[in-house]
Amino acid sequence: MTQAPPTEAAPAVAPVAQETGGVSSHATHPKKRPPYPPAKENCRNTENFEAWKARFRKEAAARGVSRQSIAIVDATPLATNIIGRDRKQGAIFVMTFLDFQTKLATPNRVQSSKRKVTEHRATFERAGKEFGVPASVITGFWALESDFGAGMGKLPILPSLVALAYDCRRGEMFTEELIAALQIMDRGDMSPSGMIGSWAGEIGQTQFLPTRYLDYAIDYDGDGRINLFSNDDDVIGSTANYMKNLGWRPNEPWIEEVRVTGDLPWDKADLAIKLPRSQWAQWGIQYPDGSPVPADNLTASLLLPMGRNGPAFLAYPNFDIYTEWNNSLSYATTAAYLATRIDGAGAMSRGRGDTNGLDAAQTKELQQILARRGYDVGKIDGLAGAKTRAAVKDMQIKLGLPADSYATPELLYALRSGG
């Protein structure tokens, strides 16, 4: 069944009685929610939709959701198209990192972000003092998530959340998101018809899932209501509040492009390995202009999204916030470097040599071979996620290849040959 079109041209945002300020005391500090379990790939729904709704009614009521809001779920038909869309995600992440960042981190987004920083300089300065998050970091996410409101999505999100909560693939996650959406309505922030967003249930200009909205959205301009759809001050304050709660460290970098030498210990190029900059400097890592990396104790990881010949970065503890926001390494690195471009960094280097990697079919074949050899590569889908990269690194070490975690035709050929 297809989703009904939105019933309103713009989201309705109701006053929020419990929010009265627009000062830092209104920043939320919720108890950290436990992580969601991994998606259950290729699962089959064995519970019918009506039985699921009966079970959900009890759970929602036990958690204080109003009868009126529960009735909306009862009246919502199953949007099977949303389930299908969720299970077919990933096409954009098949692109190489360089192609991905070229497509998303465009010169136009850099310039529009700079204009947004100038337009709201006072609000950004206030958020920087209160939350410690730079304007460029906020605008980088803002640009990528919705182009400053132009691409928030135009679908009513409740049908999406209901469908995704019912589906077994990520049911636990979206049950929480659905309950949060109902709680948002119960406290008066939005009407059901005004809760408009993306197909996956995200809300507002920086695309907050309902739990993120419930925990971190704040009234930052003091007008008595939260509005992440059209109030730029609330978008800035809420995004900064969220990032601070994720652990953003003020006055520290997040990512810097660097140049690598040809004889690094490549197995140290791993986000899980954090070393003092003095060590990276000792190994000859420099900034793109040839200036030395400071030989101090600030810790950083060496990030090589396309292997030892591609673009290279020092990723600092604040980069962990990017991977918390979105666990796609291509997205996180693109967003992080876009923020440095907004601050004046140059265009990203394409690296120092051949970055010939594997296409989706070859990556899937590699995953299958590694899985047969006992490695946990995650979903065998042609996308080289964290588990696949870890398996590639281990196999490179065993085969005596440079262990940069980047899957290449050389590695695939060696494994096909029984290496």
Rosetta blueprint (number, residue, H / E / L):
1 M L
2 T L
3 Q L
4 A L
5 P L
6 P L
7 T L
8 E L
9 A L
10 A L
11 P L
12 A L
13 V E
14 A L
15 P L
16 V L
17 A L
18 Q L
19 E L
20 T L
21 G L
22 G L
23 V L
24 S H
25 S H
26 H H
27 A L
28 T L
29 H L
30 P L
31 K L
32 K L
33 R L
34 P L
35 P L
36 Y L
37 P L
38 P L
39 A L
40 K L
41 E L
42 N L
43 C L
44 R L
45 N L
46 T L
47 E L
48 N L
49 F H
50 E H
51 A H
52 W H
53 K H
54 A H
55 R H
56 F H
57 R H
58 K H
59 E H
60 A H
61 A H
62 A H
63 R L
64 G L
65 V L
66 S L
67 R H
68 Q H
69 S H
70 I H
71 A H
72 I H
73 V H
74 D H
75 A L
76 T L
77 P L
78 L L
79 A L
80 T H
81 N H
82 I H
83 I H
84 G H
85 R H
86 D H
87 R H
88 K L
89 Q L
90 G L
91 A H
92 I H
93 F H
94 V H
95 M L
96 T L
97 F H
98 L H
99 D H
100 F H
101 Q H
102 T H
103 K H
104 L H
105 A L
106 T L
107 P H
108 N H
109 R H
110 V H
111 Q H
112 S H
113 S H
114 K H
115 R H
116 K H
117 V H
118 T H
119 E H
120 H L
121 R H
122 A H
123 T H
124 F H
125 E H
126 R H
127 A H
128 G H
129 K H
130 E H
131 F H
132 G L
133 V L
134 P L
135 A H
136 S H
137 V H
138 I H
139 T H
140 G H
141 F H
142 W H
143 A H
144 L H
145 E H
146 S H
147 D L
148 F L
149 G L
150 A L
151 G L
152 M L
153 G L
154 K L
155 L E
156 P E
157 I H
158 L H
159 P H
160 S H
161 L H
162 V H
163 A H
164 L H
165 A H
166 Y H
167 D L
168 C L
169 R L
170 R L
171 G H
172 E H
173 M H
174 F H
175 T H
176 E H
177 E H
178 L H
179 I H
180 A H
181 A H
182 L H
183 Q H
184 I H
185 M H
186 D H
187 R L
188 G L
189 D L
190 M E
191 S L
192 P L
193 S L
194 G L
195 M L
196 I E
197 G E
198 S L
199 W L
200 A L
201 G L
202 E L
203 I E
204 G L
205 Q L
206 T L
207 Q L
208 F E
209 L L
210 P H
211 T H
212 R H
213 Y H
214 L H
215 D H
216 Y H
217 A L
218 I L
219 D L
220 Y L
221 D L
222 G L
223 D L
224 G L
225 R L
226 I L
227 N L
228 L L
229 F L
230 S L
231 N L
232 D H
233 D H
234 D H
235 V H
236 I H
237 G H
238 S H
239 T H
240 A H
241 N H
242 Y H
243 M H
244 K H
245 N H
246 L H
247 G L
248 W L
249 R L
250 P L
251 N L
252 E L
253 P L
254 W L
255 I E
256 E E
257 E E
258 V E
259 R E
260 V L
261 T L
262 G L
263 D L
264 L L
265 P L
266 W H
267 D H
268 K H
269 A L
270 D L
271 L L
272 A L
273 I L
274 K L
275 L E
276 P E
277 R H
278 S H
279 Q H
280 W H
281 A H
282 Q H
283 W L
284 G L
285 I L
286 Q E
287 Y L
288 P L
289 D L
290 G L
291 S L
292 P E
293 V L
294 P L
295 A L
296 D L
297 N L
298 L L
299 T E
300 A E
301 S E
302 L E
303 L E
304 L L
305 P L
306 M L
307 G L
308 R L
309 N L
310 G L
311 P L
312 A E
313 F E
314 L E
315 A E
316 Y L
317 P L
318 N L
319 F H
320 D H
321 I H
322 Y H
323 T H
324 E H
325 W H
326 N L
327 N L
328 S L
329 L H
330 S H
331 Y H
332 A H
333 T H
334 T H
335 A H
336 A H
337 Y H
338 L H
339 A H
340 T H
341 R H
342 I H
343 D L
344 G L
345 A L
346 G L
347 A L
348 M L
349 S L
350 R L
351 G L
352 R L
353 G L
354 D L
355 T L
356 N L
357 G L
358 L L
359 D L
360 A H
361 A H
362 Q H
363 T H
364 K H
365 E H
366 L H
367 Q H
368 Q H
369 I H
370 L H
371 A H
372 R H
373 R L
374 G L
375 Y L
376 D L
377 V L
378 G L
379 K L
380 I L
381 D L
382 G L
383 L L
384 A L
385 G L
386 A H
387 K H
388 T H
389 R H
390 A H
391 A H
392 V H
393 K H
394 D H
395 M H
396 Q H
397 I H
398 K H
399 L H
400 G L
401 L L
402 P L
403 A L
404 D L
405 S L
406 Y L
407 A L
408 T L
409 P H
410 E H
411 L H
412 L H
413 Y H
414 A H
415 L H
416 R H
417 S L
418 G L
419 G L
